[in-house]
Amino acid sequence: MFEQIKHNMETISGIEIYPILSLLIFFFFFVGLGFWVFSYKKEKIKEMSEIPLDEGHGIISKDI
């Protein structure tokens, strides 16, 4: 079964670009996610971490 799939993939022209594109999308997504996490404001993270501990208080955000 694998031989049939391999043969079909070898006959498609331009198929070699798809693994490269998927690797680049994967790489840039996680680099962007890491940049976003490390550049996020510490005050906002602390505010969001305390939300489950608030008892019935509305969410007041300083970003709005």
C-alpha positions in Angstrom: 0.0 0.0 0.0 2.8 2.4 0.8 4.4 1.7 -2.5 1.2 2.8 -4.3 1.2 6.1 -2.3 4.9 6.6 -2.9 4.5 6.0 -6.6 1.5 8.5 -6.8 3.5 11.1 -4.9 6.5 10.8 -7.2 4.4 11.3 -10.3 3.0 14.7 -9.2 5.1 17.6 -10.4 5.9 20.2 -7.8 5.1 18.0 -4.9 8.5 18.6 -3.2 7.5 22.1 -2.2 4.8 20.9 0.3 7.1 19.5 2.9 9.2 22.6 2.8 6.1 24.9 3.1 4.7 22.9 6.0 8.0 23.0 7.9 8.3 26.8 7.4 4.7 27.3 8.6 5.3 25.2 11.6 8.6 26.9 12.4 7.3 30.5 12.0 4.2 29.8 13.9 6.1 28.6 17.0 8.8 31.3 16.7 5.9 33.9 16.6 4.2 32.2 19.5 7.4 32.3 21.5 8.0 35.9 20.7 4.4 36.7 21.7 4.7 34.9 25.0 8.0 36.4 26.0 7.0 40.0 25.0 3.6 39.9 26.8 3.2 42.3 29.7 3.8 40.8 33.1 1.0 42.8 34.6 -1.5 41.5 32.1 -0.4 37.9 32.8 -0.8 38.5 36.6 -4.2 40.0 36.0 -5.3 37.0 33.9 -3.9 34.5 36.4 -6.1 36.1 39.2 -9.3 35.8 37.3 -10.3 32.4 38.6 -9.7 33.6 42.2 -12.1 36.6 41.9 -15.5 35.9 43.4 -18.1 37.4 41.1 -16.2 40.5 40.2 -16.3 41.7 36.6 -13.2 41.6 34.4 -11.7 45.0 34.3 -9.0 45.3 31.6 -6.6 48.1 31.3 -6.2 47.5 27.6 -9.6 48.9 26.6 
